[in-house]
Amino acid sequence: MNRRLQYNEFNELLSSFDVICLTETKTDDTDVLQIPGFSVFLKNRSKLSKVRSGGIALLFRDELVKYVTIVNTDSQYIFWFKMNKSLFSIEEDIYFGAVYIPPEGSKYSSPDCFF
């Protein structure tokens, strides 16, 4: 992920959105991603490893982050968050999930990810 952030084209793409969900970030718990104008939340597959793989990142524009709540679960395949109903002037909060499904045949592939 940090390597991609070195490219202006990638940063320009990010800047055209308010909420961004990324998979295959190849981050672990030692990584700190700083993207100007965004608050970044990471769900890493592993705490620390020599070979990084997987990972889900949620990026929210700084002015929106006060409406966002991260929903913690044990699933390594879905990164849940909810957006406060006051942002949309509706009656209920809206839940979203950024989903990562490992490729079939990989060591992380599991039928559990569908349940």
BATOR-914173 format. One record per residue: residue in one letter; x, y, z of N, C-alpha, C in turn. Coordinates in nm, 3 decimals, decimal comma. Last residue first. Layout:
BEGIN
residu | n_X | n_Y | n_Z | ca_X | ca_Y | ca_Z | c_X | c_Y | c_Z
A | X | Y | Z | X | Y | Z | X | Y | Z
...
//
This chain:
BEGIN
residu | n_X | n_Y | n_Z | ca_X | ca_Y | ca_Z | c_X | c_Y | c_Z
F | -1,979 | -1,771 | 0,532 | -2,076 | -1,781 | 0,641 | -2,045 | -1,683 | 0,751
F | -1,774 | -1,749 | 0,361 | -1,909 | -1,725 | 0,306 | -2,015 | -1,728 | 0,414
C | -1,554 | -1,821 | 0,500 | -1,563 | -1,680 | 0,461 | -1,700 | -1,648 | 0,402
D | -1,564 | -2,097 | 0,531 | -1,612 | -2,012 | 0,640 | -1,631 | -1,867 | 0,599
P | -1,431 | -2,218 | 0,326 | -1,576 | -2,200 | 0,309 | -1,635 | -2,112 | 0,419
S | -1,126 | -2,052 | 0,246 | -1,204 | -2,129 | 0,343 | -1,352 | -2,110 | 0,314
S | -0,794 | -1,957 | 0,177 | -0,926 | -1,992 | 0,126 | -0,998 | -2,082 | 0,226
Y | -0,537 | -1,925 | 0,253 | -0,638 | -1,852 | 0,331 | -0,780 | -1,884 | 0,287
K | -0,384 | -2,054 | 0,071 | -0,384 | -2,109 | 0,206 | -0,485 | -2,039 | 0,297
S | -0,584 | -2,079 | -0,231 | -0,481 | -2,016 | -0,148 | -0,488 | -2,074 | -0,007
G | -0,799 | -2,201 | -0,355 | -0,670 | -2,269 | -0,361 | -0,561 | -2,202 | -0,279
E | -0,955 | -1,904 | -0,448 | -0,967 | -2,048 | -0,429 | -0,830 | -2,112 | -0,444
P | -0,861 | -1,602 | -0,282 | -0,870 | -1,685 | -0,403 | -0,879 | -1,833 | -0,369
P | -1,067 | -1,466 | -0,020 | -0,938 | -1,518 | -0,068 | -0,957 | -1,604 | -0,193
I | -1,256 | -1,188 | -0,023 | -1,271 | -1,333 | -0,039 | -1,140 | -1,385 | -0,098
Y | -1,339 | -0,919 | 0,167 | -1,227 | -0,982 | 0,099 | -1,253 | -1,132 | 0,095
V | -1,553 | -0,639 | 0,188 | -1,538 | -0,784 | 0,187 | -1,414 | -0,826 | 0,109
A | -1,673 | -0,402 | 0,396 | -1,573 | -0,420 | 0,291 | -1,532 | -0,567 | 0,297
G | -2,001 | -0,324 | 0,470 | -1,893 | -0,419 | 0,493 | -1,801 | -0,425 | 0,372
F | -2,217 | -0,102 | 0,647 | -2,143 | -0,139 | 0,527 | -2,038 | -0,242 | 0,566
Y | -2,525 | 0,025 | 0,767 | -2,410 | -0,063 | 0,787 | -2,350 | -0,100 | 0,651
I | -2,670 | 0,324 | 0,869 | -2,646 | 0,235 | 0,755 | -2,517 | 0,157 | 0,781
D | -2,919 | 0,405 | 1,116 | -2,781 | 0,403 | 1,069 | -2,770 | 0,305 | 0,952
E | -3,247 | 0,537 | 1,037 | -3,158 | 0,434 | 1,091 | -3,017 | 0,449 | 1,035
E | -3,383 | 0,754 | 0,922 | -3,424 | 0,705 | 1,054 | -3,331 | 0,602 | 1,116
I | -3,190 | 1,029 | 0,777 | -3,278 | 0,913 | 0,769 | -3,302 | 0,859 | 0,910
S | -2,988 | 1,215 | 0,706 | -3,122 | 1,259 | 0,748 | -3,224 | 1,147 | 0,727
F | -2,732 | 1,135 | 0,669 | -2,823 | 1,118 | 0,555 | -2,964 | 1,168 | 0,584
L | -2,612 | 1,187 | 0,909 | -2,543 | 1,228 | 0,787 | -2,637 | 1,228 | 0,668
S | -2,771 | 1,063 | 1,096 | -2,780 | 1,209 | 1,085 | -2,710 | 1,262 | 0,960
K | -2,701 | 0,793 | 1,096 | -2,821 | 0,834 | 1,024 | -2,831 | 0,985 | 1,006
N | -2,359 | 0,713 | 1,053 | -2,466 | 0,767 | 1,135 | -2,580 | 0,822 | 1,051
M | -2,247 | 0,413 | 0,924 | -2,251 | 0,558 | 0,908 | -2,377 | 0,609 | 0,976
K | -2,037 | 0,146 | 1,027 | -2,170 | 0,205 | 1,010 | -2,156 | 0,356 | 0,999
F | -1,845 | -0,130 | 0,905 | -1,856 | 0,003 | 0,963 | -1,999 | 0,051 | 0,944
W | -1,643 | -0,427 | 0,888 | -1,774 | -0,361 | 0,900 | -1,759 | -0,219 | 0,953
F | -1,470 | -0,617 | 0,691 | -1,442 | -0,502 | 0,777 | -1,570 | -0,418 | 0,779
I | -1,433 | -0,961 | 0,652 | -1,521 | -0,845 | 0,636 | -1,482 | -0,739 | 0,737
Y | -1,248 | -1,157 | 0,710 | -1,290 | -1,141 | 0,571 | -1,379 | -1,020 | 0,545
Q | -1,204 | -1,216 | 0,965 | -1,091 | -1,155 | 0,895 | -1,126 | -1,124 | 0,749
S | -1,430 | -1,170 | 1,227 | -1,411 | -1,210 | 1,087 | -1,291 | -1,139 | 1,026
D | -1,484 | -1,072 | 1,474 | -1,373 | -1,166 | 1,464 | -1,343 | -1,206 | 1,320
T | -1,546 | -0,715 | 1,469 | -1,589 | -0,854 | 1,466 | -1,465 | -0,942 | 1,458
N | -1,638 | -0,382 | 1,529 | -1,537 | -0,487 | 1,546 | -1,601 | -0,625 | 1,548
V | -1,720 | -0,128 | 1,333 | -1,786 | -0,238 | 1,403 | -1,687 | -0,354 | 1,410
I | -1,655 | 0,213 | 1,354 | -1,602 | 0,083 | 1,312 | -1,671 | -0,023 | 1,398
T | -1,859 | 0,472 | 1,258 | -1,823 | 0,386 | 1,370 | -1,774 | 0,253 | 1,313
V | -1,877 | 0,804 | 1,138 | -1,842 | 0,664 | 1,113 | -1,808 | 0,594 | 1,245
Y | -1,898 | 1,073 | 1,159 | -2,023 | 1,000 | 1,136 | -2,002 | 0,849 | 1,125
K | -1,643 | 1,166 | 1,171 | -1,724 | 1,180 | 1,293 | -1,859 | 1,108 | 1,281
V | -1,548 | 1,143 | 0,911 | -1,512 | 1,040 | 1,007 | -1,594 | 1,050 | 1,136
L | -1,592 | 1,348 | 0,733 | -1,696 | 1,245 | 0,747 | -1,670 | 1,150 | 0,864
E | -1,367 | 1,503 | 0,721 | -1,491 | 1,568 | 0,767 | -1,606 | 1,469 | 0,784
D | -1,174 | 1,324 | 0,615 | -1,166 | 1,370 | 0,754 | -1,297 | 1,431 | 0,804
R | -1,299 | 1,049 | 0,434 | -1,261 | 1,189 | 0,432 | -1,271 | 1,243 | 0,575
F | -1,179 | 0,732 | 0,511 | -1,292 | 0,825 | 0,517 | -1,237 | 0,966 | 0,513
L | -1,092 | 0,410 | 0,423 | -1,050 | 0,548 | 0,424 | -1,174 | 0,635 | 0,420
L | -1,000 | 0,093 | 0,524 | -1,113 | 0,185 | 0,507 | -1,058 | 0,326 | 0,519
A | -0,844 | -0,201 | 0,408 | -0,831 | -0,063 | 0,455 | -0,960 | 0,012 | 0,427
I | -0,741 | -0,529 | 0,476 | -0,849 | -0,442 | 0,428 | -0,827 | -0,304 | 0,488
G | -0,532 | -0,806 | 0,392 | -0,554 | -0,679 | 0,459 | -0,663 | -0,597 | 0,392
G | -0,291 | -0,993 | 0,199 | -0,426 | -0,961 | 0,246 | -0,434 | -0,822 | 0,307
S | 0,045 | -1,010 | 0,321 | -0,060 | -1,045 | 0,226 | -0,193 | -1,004 | 0,286
R | 0,395 | -1,011 | 0,362 | 0,267 | -0,946 | 0,386 | 0,168 | -0,986 | 0,278
V | 0,626 | -1,199 | 0,510 | 0,558 | -1,185 | 0,382 | 0,419 | -1,131 | 0,408
K | 0,684 | -1,174 | 0,779 | 0,787 | -1,141 | 0,681 | 0,726 | -1,118 | 0,544
S | 0,444 | -1,012 | 0,995 | 0,494 | -1,126 | 0,919 | 0,601 | -1,079 | 0,822
L | 0,216 | -0,944 | 1,246 | 0,347 | -0,911 | 1,192 | 0,397 | -1,033 | 1,118
K | -0,060 | -1,002 | 1,258 | -0,001 | -0,899 | 1,342 | 0,131 | -0,849 | 1,284
S | -0,255 | -1,043 | 0,959 | -0,162 | -1,091 | 1,062 | -0,105 | -0,973 | 1,138
R | -0,451 | -0,903 | 0,821 | -0,463 | -1,047 | 0,835 | -0,374 | -1,097 | 0,948
N | -0,583 | -0,598 | 0,947 | -0,474 | -0,676 | 0,890 | -0,496 | -0,824 | 0,914
K | -0,760 | -0,335 | 0,885 | -0,786 | -0,468 | 0,940 | -0,685 | -0,560 | 0,871
L | -0,734 | 0,014 | 0,947 | -0,681 | -0,109 | 0,886 | -0,730 | -0,232 | 0,960
F | -0,833 | 0,335 | 0,856 | -0,853 | 0,225 | 0,949 | -0,810 | 0,097 | 0,878
V | -0,764 | 0,680 | 0,823 | -0,741 | 0,545 | 0,772 | -0,759 | 0,442 | 0,885
S | -0,893 | 0,981 | 0,711 | -0,867 | 0,899 | 0,829 | -0,864 | 0,755 | 0,779
F | -0,763 | 1,221 | 0,477 | -0,836 | 1,099 | 0,509 | -0,796 | 1,043 | 0,645
G | -0,600 | 1,434 | 0,418 | -0,743 | 1,454 | 0,401 | -0,828 | 1,334 | 0,439
P | -0,323 | 1,240 | 0,320 | -0,376 | 1,373 | 0,350 | -0,525 | 1,383 | 0,319
I | -0,267 | 0,947 | 0,470 | -0,315 | 0,998 | 0,341 | -0,380 | 1,132 | 0,369
Q | -0,064 | 0,725 | 0,615 | -0,106 | 0,864 | 0,625 | -0,141 | 0,914 | 0,486
L | -0,056 | 0,424 | 0,778 | -0,081 | 0,489 | 0,650 | -0,131 | 0,630 | 0,675
V | 0,162 | 0,232 | 0,940 | 0,083 | 0,351 | 0,964 | 0,067 | 0,419 | 0,829
D | 0,230 | -0,106 | 1,031 | 0,212 | -0,003 | 0,929 | 0,124 | 0,112 | 0,978
T | 0,228 | -0,307 | 1,212 | 0,334 | -0,207 | 1,227 | 0,317 | -0,090 | 1,128
D | 0,030 | -0,489 | 1,145 | 0,006 | -0,398 | 1,257 | 0,115 | -0,295 | 1,280
D | 0,050 | -0,477 | 0,783 | 0,040 | -0,548 | 0,910 | 0,031 | -0,444 | 1,021
T | -0,067 | -0,493 | 0,441 | -0,024 | -0,420 | 0,560 | -0,026 | -0,514 | 0,680
K | -0,171 | -0,550 | 0,187 | -0,039 | -0,600 | 0,226 | 0,019 | -0,517 | 0,342
T | -0,417 | -0,497 | 0,085 | -0,333 | -0,383 | 0,118 | -0,191 | -0,422 | 0,154
E | -0,637 | -0,638 | -0,020 | -0,500 | -0,674 | -0,059 | -0,404 | -0,559 | -0,032
T | -0,880 | -0,371 | -0,062 | -0,837 | -0,503 | -0,016 | -0,697 | -0,530 | -0,070
L | -1,042 | -0,071 | 0,040 | -0,937 | -0,137 | -0,036 | -0,907 | -0,274 | 0,024
C | -1,280 | 0,176 | 0,015 | -1,254 | 0,044 | 0,073 | -1,153 | -0,026 | -0,017
I | -1,354 | 0,509 | 0,086 | -1,278 | 0,417 | 0,002 | -1,255 | 0,287 | 0,080
V | -1,540 | 0,800 | 0,058 | -1,525 | 0,674 | 0,131 | -1,459 | 0,574 | 0,037
D | -1,504 | 1,005 | -0,126 | -1,520 | 1,038 | 0,016 | -1,499 | 0,917 | 0,106
F | -1,285 | 1,056 | -0,413 | -1,387 | 0,983 | -0,337 | -1,391 | 1,030 | -0,192
S | -1,069 | 1,170 | -0,535 | -1,199 | 1,192 | -0,600 | -1,314 | 1,119 | -0,529
S | -0,836 | 1,096 | -0,411 | -0,892 | 1,228 | -0,377 | -1,028 | 1,253 | -0,441
L | -0,768 | 0,854 | -0,534 | -0,821 | 0,856 | -0,398 | -0,892 | 0,987 | -0,367
L | -0,665 | 0,956 | -0,777 | -0,783 | 0,870 | -0,776 | -0,848 | 0,870 | -0,638
E | -0,441 | 1,093 | -0,683 | -0,548 | 1,167 | -0,751 | -0,677 | 1,087 | -0,754
N | -0,293 | 0,876 | -0,585 | -0,341 | 0,979 | -0,493 | -0,452 | 1,063 | -0,555
F | -0,238 | 0,749 | -0,828 | -0,313 | 0,679 | -0,725 | -0,372 | 0,779 | -0,626
E | -0,085 | 0,943 | -0,961 | -0,211 | 0,896 | -1,021 | -0,299 | 0,827 | -0,917
N | 0,144 | 0,968 | -0,802 | 0,048 | 1,077 | -0,808 | -0,087 | 1,032 | -0,862
Y | 0,265 | 0,715 | -0,597 | 0,227 | 0,752 | -0,732 | 0,119 | 0,858 | -0,731
Q | 0,303 | 0,637 | -0,339 | 0,410 | 0,717 | -0,398 | 0,374 | 0,767 | -0,538
L | 0,107 | 0,462 | -0,271 | 0,089 | 0,601 | -0,230 | 0,198 | 0,693 | -0,284
R | 0,211 | 0,216 | -0,342 | 0,111 | 0,278 | -0,429 | 0,092 | 0,426 | -0,397
R | 0,373 | 0,169 | -0,120 | 0,435 | 0,189 | -0,251 | 0,337 | 0,258 | -0,347
N | 0,190 | 0,125 | 0,084 | 0,276 | 0,242 | 0,090 | 0,341 | 0,272 | -0,045
M | 0,082 | -0,119 | 0,000 | 0,000 | 0,000 | 0,000 | 0,087 | 0,126 | 0,000
//
